[in-house]
Amino acid sequence: VTYNGNAFSPAEVTIKVGGTVTFESTGGSTMWVASGPHPEHTGYSSTTRQEHCPDTSNSSFDQCAAGNSYTFLFEKVGTWPYHNHMNAGVFGKVVVVE
C-alpha cells in the first residue's frame, strides 16, 4: 500500500490471515499508520495507543512513530480500518480472510 501524502492506494486491500501488508510513503511525506478508530487506535489490539506503544509484542497494528515504511503481520481475521495518524482524515482498510 502506498501513501502519496494525500491518500493510501489502494484504499482497501484483502489478504489471507498470516499475511503481511507493507505501507510505503512515496510522496515525500512521512506517515504514521495507526489502527482505527482515531485517536484511540483500539480496533485491532483492543488496547489504547498509550497502552501498546511502543509495541514490543508486534500485536497492535500501529506504527507507533512516524516513518516512511511499515510492515505488519495480520494474525486476526476481520476488517481492520486504519488511518494516517499525522493526517487523521486519510483512511484505508485491510480485510483479512481465512
SULTA-V329048 format. One record per pair of residues at least 24 apart in sequence whose ideal C-beta (glycine too) atoms are under 8 Angstrom apart, sorted by the first residue. I is the first residue (numbers start at 1). GAP is how many residues later the second one is. Records with the same first field share a line. If there is no record, write none. Layout:
I->GAP + GAP
//
This chain:
1->91
2->24
3->24 + 26 + 28 + 81 + 87
4->25
5->24
6->81 + 84
7->83
8->76 + 82 + 83 + 84
10->82
11->80 + 81 + 82
12->80 + 81 + 82 + 83
13->79 + 80 + 81 + 82
14->80 + 81 + 82 + 83
15->59 + 79 + 80 + 81 + 82
16->80 + 81 + 82
17->57 + 58 + 59 + 60 + 79 + 80 + 81
18->55 + 56 + 57
19->54 + 55 + 77
20->51 + 52 + 53 + 54
21->50 + 51 + 53 + 73
22->47 + 48 + 49
23->40 + 46 + 47 + 48 + 49
24->44 + 45
25->42 + 43 + 44
29->57 + 58
30->36 + 37 + 38 + 56
31->32 + 35 + 36 + 37 + 39 + 53 + 55 + 56
32->31 + 33 + 34 + 35 + 52 + 53 + 54
33->28 + 29 + 30 + 37 + 39 + 49 + 51 + 52
34->28 + 29 + 48 + 49 + 50 + 51
35->25 + 26 + 27 + 45 + 46 + 47
36->44 + 45 + 46 + 47 + 55
37->44
38->45 + 47 + 50
39->46 + 49
41->44
43->37 + 38
44->32 + 36
//
